[in-house]
């Protein structure tokens, strides 16, 4: 039985090797090229392709004899996305971060020119609830989660944002000077995380990292924070590995670097 399971697993691995090779190539391919690039024998590649053809996942051009993936993969992707909820995926990690870092953990996503907070978890024993921040809208440049999202923008996208942004000040110390925002975004791009204080609330700050999708785009910010007197260098060194580990695992589940 163990031998059969192993053989089945090997066949599944080879099918995925073929599929991922065809995805990376991005164009119709001949059998020998699929075999060569996937690193499996041509006869094996042929069996895998035939199995995919029978299930409608691969089609072959009658004239060129080249193979290409069908839109059935896209249909499956659409069905998965329709049932996908980012909050459901991230929330268990937020519980762990809030407890491990003894701080409030936030999840926020970009929506047009604003940041929208969609989840919040307080550490165990805290008198705060999860409700106060959920649904809150702020400009993207206000706070760690927004800045980490801006760090994923191209230069042109950032300039367009700065041109259209609302420069309201949710906190007296909120930075609204475009040049200072550019400098902060550049710093975050180099560090790979954002550390902001009193940009969203007086007396509070946060450390934030980005969650990436299959295209490498930062689609959400994940942060932990609290009163600025607690956000020492030691606290940052403690919290950052927890945030980065969670971001890596979540991004992997979002298919970042999957191919």
C-alpha positions as CSV (number, residue, x, y, z in Angstrom):
1,X,0.0,0.0,0.0
2,X,2.8,2.4,0.9
3,X,4.4,1.8,-2.5
4,X,1.2,2.6,-4.3
5,X,0.7,5.8,-2.3
6,X,4.3,6.9,-3.1
7,X,3.8,6.1,-6.8
8,X,0.6,8.1,-6.9
9,X,2.2,11.0,-5.2
10,X,5.1,11.0,-7.7
11,X,2.5,11.1,-10.5
12,X,0.8,14.0,-8.9
13,X,4.1,15.8,-8.5
14,X,4.9,15.3,-12.2
15,X,1.5,16.6,-13.3
16,X,2.1,19.8,-11.3
17,X,5.6,20.0,-12.7
18,X,4.0,20.0,-16.2
19,X,1.3,22.6,-15.3
20,X,3.7,25.0,-13.6
21,X,6.2,24.7,-16.5
22,X,3.4,25.7,-18.9
23,X,2.3,28.6,-16.7
24,X,5.8,29.9,-16.4
25,X,6.4,29.7,-20.1
26,X,3.2,31.7,-20.9
27,X,2.9,30.5,-24.5
28,X,1.8,27.3,-26.3
29,X,4.6,24.6,-26.0
30,X,5.7,21.5,-27.8
31,X,5.9,18.2,-26.0
32,X,9.7,18.0,-26.0
33,X,10.0,21.6,-24.6
34,X,7.6,20.8,-21.8
35,X,9.6,17.6,-21.0
36,X,12.9,19.4,-21.1
37,X,11.9,22.4,-19.0
38,X,10.0,20.3,-16.4
39,X,12.9,17.9,-16.0
40,X,10.9,14.8,-16.7
41,X,11.2,12.1,-19.5
42,X,9.2,12.9,-22.6
43,X,7.2,9.7,-22.4
44,X,6.2,10.7,-18.8
45,X,5.3,14.2,-19.9
46,X,3.2,12.8,-22.6
47,X,1.2,10.7,-20.2
48,X,0.7,13.7,-17.8
49,X,-0.4,15.9,-20.7
50,X,-2.9,13.3,-21.9
51,X,-4.4,13.0,-18.4
52,X,-4.8,16.8,-18.3
53,X,-6.3,16.8,-21.8
54,X,-8.9,14.2,-20.8
55,X,-10.0,16.4,-17.9
56,X,-10.2,19.5,-20.1
57,X,-7.2,21.3,-18.5
58,X,-5.0,21.2,-21.6
59,X,-5.8,21.8,-25.3
60,X,-3.7,21.0,-28.3
61,X,-3.6,23.1,-31.5
62,X,-4.2,20.9,-34.5
63,X,-1.9,22.8,-36.8
64,X,1.1,23.4,-34.6
65,X,0.7,20.4,-32.3
66,X,1.5,22.7,-29.4
67,X,-0.1,22.4,-26.0
68,X,-1.6,25.2,-23.9
69,X,-3.5,25.3,-20.6
70,X,-7.3,25.8,-20.9
71,X,-9.5,28.3,-19.2
72,X,-10.7,25.6,-16.8
73,X,-7.9,26.7,-14.5
74,X,-9.3,30.2,-14.5
75,X,-12.7,28.9,-13.7
76,X,-11.4,27.0,-10.7
77,X,-9.5,30.1,-9.6
78,X,-12.6,32.2,-9.8
79,X,-14.6,29.7,-7.8
80,X,-11.9,29.6,-5.1
81,X,-11.7,33.4,-4.9
82,X,-15.5,33.7,-4.6
83,X,-15.3,31.7,-1.4
84,X,-12.1,33.3,-0.1
85,X,-12.2,35.8,2.8
86,X,-8.9,37.4,3.7
87,X,-10.0,38.0,7.3
88,X,-10.7,34.3,7.8
89,X,-7.2,33.5,6.6
90,X,-5.4,36.1,8.6
91,X,-7.4,36.2,11.8
92,X,-5.7,33.1,13.5
93,X,-2.3,34.8,12.8
94,X,-3.6,38.0,14.4
95,X,-4.6,36.1,17.5
96,X,-1.1,34.8,17.8
97,X,0.6,38.1,17.1
98,X,-1.6,40.0,19.6
99,X,-0.8,37.4,22.3
100,X,2.9,37.0,21.5
101,X,3.6,40.8,21.2
102,X,1.1,41.9,23.9
103,X,-0.3,44.5,21.5
104,X,-3.3,45.3,19.3
105,X,-3.1,43.6,15.9
106,X,-4.7,45.3,12.9
107,X,-5.5,44.1,9.3
108,X,-6.2,46.8,6.7
109,X,-6.7,46.9,3.0
110,X,-6.5,49.7,0.3
111,X,-9.7,50.9,-1.1
112,X,-9.3,53.6,-3.8
113,X,-7.2,56.3,-2.1
114,X,-7.9,55.2,1.4
115,X,-7.0,52.5,3.9
116,X,-9.8,50.4,5.4
117,X,-9.4,48.5,8.6
118,X,-11.2,45.1,8.3
119,X,-10.1,43.3,11.5
120,X,-8.6,44.1,14.9
121,X,-7.5,41.8,17.7
122,X,-6.6,42.8,21.2
123,X,-4.2,40.8,23.4
124,X,-5.6,38.4,25.9
125,X,-7.0,40.1,29.0
126,X,-7.3,43.5,27.3
127,X,-10.4,45.5,28.1
128,X,-10.5,46.7,24.5
129,X,-12.8,44.9,22.0
130,X,-12.2,44.2,18.3
131,X,-14.8,46.7,17.2
132,X,-13.5,50.3,17.5
133,X,-11.3,50.3,14.4
134,X,-13.2,47.9,12.1
135,X,-14.5,49.8,9.1
136,X,-12.4,52.9,9.8
137,X,-11.3,54.8,6.7
138,X,-8.1,56.9,6.7
139,X,-5.7,58.2,3.9
140,X,-3.1,55.7,2.9
141,X,-0.2,57.8,4.2
142,X,-1.5,57.9,7.8
143,X,0.1,55.1,9.8
144,X,2.1,52.0,9.3
145,X,-0.4,49.8,7.4
146,X,-1.0,52.5,4.8
147,X,2.7,53.4,4.3
148,X,3.5,49.7,3.8
149,X,0.9,49.5,1.1
150,X,2.3,52.7,-0.5
151,X,5.7,51.1,-0.5
152,X,4.5,48.6,-3.0
153,X,3.5,51.4,-5.4
154,X,5.5,52.2,-8.5
155,X,6.9,55.8,-8.7
156,X,4.1,56.8,-11.0
157,X,1.4,55.3,-8.8
158,X,2.9,57.0,-5.8
159,X,2.9,60.4,-7.6
160,X,-0.7,59.9,-8.7
161,X,-1.7,59.1,-5.1
162,X,0.1,62.2,-3.8
163,X,-1.6,64.3,-6.4
164,X,-5.1,63.1,-5.5
165,X,-4.7,62.4,-1.7
166,X,-6.7,64.0,1.0
167,X,-4.3,65.5,3.4
168,X,-6.6,65.5,6.5
169,X,-4.8,65.1,9.8
170,X,-6.3,62.4,11.9
171,X,-3.6,63.2,14.5
172,X,-1.8,66.5,15.1
173,X,1.5,64.9,14.2
174,X,0.3,63.3,10.9
175,X,2.8,64.0,8.2
176,X,1.1,65.6,5.2
177,X,4.1,67.0,3.3
178,X,4.5,65.0,0.0
179,X,8.3,65.1,0.2
180,X,8.3,63.6,3.7
181,X,5.8,60.9,2.6
182,X,8.1,60.0,-0.4
183,X,11.0,59.8,2.0
184,X,9.1,57.6,4.4
185,X,7.9,55.3,1.6
186,X,11.5,54.9,0.3
187,X,12.7,54.1,3.8
188,X,10.1,51.4,4.2
189,X,11.0,49.9,0.8
190,X,14.5,49.5,2.0
191,X,13.6,48.1,5.4
192,X,10.7,45.9,4.3
193,X,8.6,47.0,7.2
194,X,7.0,50.3,8.5
195,X,7.4,51.8,11.9
196,X,5.2,54.8,12.6
197,X,4.2,56.8,15.7
198,X,1.4,59.2,16.2
199,X,0.4,59.3,12.6
200,X,-3.0,57.9,13.1
201,X,-3.7,58.4,16.8
202,X,-1.9,60.6,19.4
203,X,0.2,58.6,21.8
204,X,0.1,55.4,19.7
205,X,2.2,53.8,17.0
206,X,2.6,50.5,15.1
207,X,4.9,48.2,13.2
208,X,3.6,46.9,9.9
209,X,4.4,44.5,7.2
210,X,2.8,43.8,3.9
211,X,0.8,40.8,2.6
212,X,1.5,39.9,-1.0
213,X,-0.6,38.2,-3.6
214,X,0.4,35.9,-6.5
215,X,1.5,38.9,-8.5
216,X,3.8,40.2,-5.7
217,X,1.5,43.1,-5.0
218,X,1.0,44.3,-1.5
219,X,-2.7,43.8,-1.0
220,X,-3.0,44.4,2.8
221,X,-1.1,45.7,5.8
222,X,-0.7,43.6,9.0
223,X,0.5,45.5,12.1
224,X,0.8,45.4,15.8
225,X,1.0,48.4,18.1
226,X,0.1,50.3,21.1
227,X,1.2,53.3,23.3
228,X,4.4,54.9,22.0
229,X,6.2,54.4,25.3
230,X,6.1,50.7,24.8
231,X,7.4,50.8,21.2
232,X,11.0,50.6,22.1
233,X,13.8,49.2,20.0
234,X,13.6,46.0,22.0
235,X,9.9,45.8,21.4
236,X,10.4,46.2,17.6
237,X,13.1,43.5,17.6
238,X,10.7,41.2,19.4
239,X,7.6,41.9,17.4
240,X,9.1,42.1,13.9
241,X,9.9,38.4,13.5
242,X,6.3,37.5,14.5
243,X,4.9,39.8,11.9
244,X,7.3,38.7,9.2
245,X,6.7,35.0,9.9
246,X,3.0,35.5,9.6
247,X,3.3,37.6,6.5
248,X,5.4,35.0,4.8
249,X,3.0,32.2,5.6
250,X,-0.1,34.2,4.6
251,X,1.5,35.4,1.4
252,X,2.4,31.8,0.5
253,X,-1.2,30.9,0.9
254,X,-2.1,33.8,-1.4
255,X,0.2,32.1,-4.0
256,X,3.1,34.6,-3.7
257,X,6.2,33.1,-5.2
258,X,4.1,29.9,-6.0
259,X,5.7,29.6,-9.5
